[in-house]
Amino acid sequence: MFQDCTSCANHFTTDCCENSHRLVSKLTLADMNILLFRCEAEEQEDGGGCYSIPGWESLKYAGLQGLMSVFADIRPSNDLGHPLCANLREGDWLIDFVSNRLIHRDGPLAQVGHWFGAMFDYLRHFPRYLIPCYFDAILVSAYTTALDATFKLMSSFVEKGSTFVHHLALGSVQMCGVGRFPALPPISAKVQGVPYRISPITGEKEQCCVSLAAGLPHFSAGIFRCWGRDTFIALRGLMLITGRHSEARNIILAFAGTLRHGLIPNLLGEGHSARYNCRDAVWWWLQCIQDFTNLVPEGHEILRCSVTRMYPTDDCEPCKPGEVEQPLCDVIQEALQRHLEGISFRERNAGPKIDMNMRDEGFNVVAKVDSATGFVTGGNRFNCGTWMDKMGESDRARNKGMPATPRDGAAVEIVGLSKSVVRWLVELQAKGLFPYDGVKVHRDGTEVFIPYSEWNQQLQQSFETEFWVSEDPHDPNEKHPDLVHKKGIYKDSYGASSPWCDYQLRPNFTIAMVVAPELFTLGRAWKALGIAEKKLLGLLGMKTLDPDDMVYCGVYDNALDNDNYNLAKGFNYHQGPEWLWPVGYFLRAKLFFAKKLGEETYSKTVTLVKNVLSRHYTHLERSPWKGLPELTNEQGQHCPFSCETQAWSLATVLEVLYDL
């Protein structure tokens, strides 16, 4: 029936296409988020929900993509017996849902809703058995029009890109939206181009900046939508490469306003409920500012943008917007100053109120720069300061309050990110674009000036000496030869409280390779990448731990509670399951160093990269979420506890295509 009706359906929608193009062209990318996507939690925040088909299931999205994903399964087999088709034949509930959820909004979206309403008024006069076909035709017309308009609002890389690039770039629309409640803290009123609206709650004027969800459906709304680390790992791919520069600037400045203790929060919580329990988010934030200055025309202007500080001192109550303001360059300087002085504090409200699993010692946060190496170091064995942040939850297995991967000491990606940032600041200062060439700190009662150029050089000299695991059993730099079980790799950390953790093979060193390739000797880098490819590269992602490690387990089951210390309550979250976002850094590192090894090696590497990416393309094509998951179990098997689509997964794969 779908095939028989295609030509009639096309004729039916032709007269209205011109009008739909005109209406859709008025939409912003934030509007497209509502038109095309919005999962259940996002819709519930607005008082609605996704359409639920009785006797079947709810659609993945309230927007058009939710329906398009289902029709994509119906069309090939002409499955008119599908519950969705039956629902359309039985009544107008779904038809009304599509138009009404838009009509109830303001501006151009309401106009698109009225367009749907007008089209559906025609549809109601058709015999009921024909409704599914013609409804699908209307949706296809509107959907393709919306996609065309979406890509025209993005960068030329996206607009002129392949179908694969388009699929990934839609992740920007999927993840970036404006909810009923502001997810970001206020930006300075001095910043130009910040969007405002009349609050649907208070009736007062308020900012309505786009925020970036970490993943759908679990991290999409409310307090769990915005995470510092996730936001700034994903921001380059989903916002800078796609051309969403002003929105990316707003996110950078909003987070800047929450700097406290020299750190960017892990969980943002609009700033008021922020948790400063991670050591890496501030470095990802700084890396994103660097990326902004490099990718955006006149991007260095962001350094002079005014930041309204929520916490100008560590112990103050939240300040009102505009009460304390300073340029972004000063906030950057404060972050580095605090690290060189040394950061040590106890989380506010420490205890079960903010973390029901953490032990008391875990609430003590430490981060500092090791004067001997220049490495940013910190943490302790009872907390998790990096993205590998699984806290034990099982009383039965006795792992409650014990991090599976504390990664205390100097985590390799933080060392790489800090090197990238310090090198960038040296370059900026030389061009007259950054007002500081170092920091003054107090050590042993004396004020000492530390130039950034000196810190930069110290990191350069220290890195391979301390992080390279030599194949020479008599290497004088190797302090723990008895702990070496893989040679020719880079350590995952340096100075961990459990020294054997330093020597675990994980994919984190590839992040340092991308952001600070100057740290790595070509031959050693290529050797380590080869071992990572052999041992860690999975179907879609990277194994988070060497399969030869005694605690490796590639299946994540957060519901399992047994006596196994290493598995109970998903303790192995980062001990083997294959996470997608690190694969982007692995492939980008592979491409970078392959190019240095000559045309033949580079050509072979490009083939490898394309073969790996083809699997991501296939997944995107087939996924009803039109996304890439947070992680998979071993050998690429579906993990039911994973987000079905994750911001940083989409972002880092898109970055690989950008490099190609």
Disulfide bonds with the S-S distance in Angstrom:
none
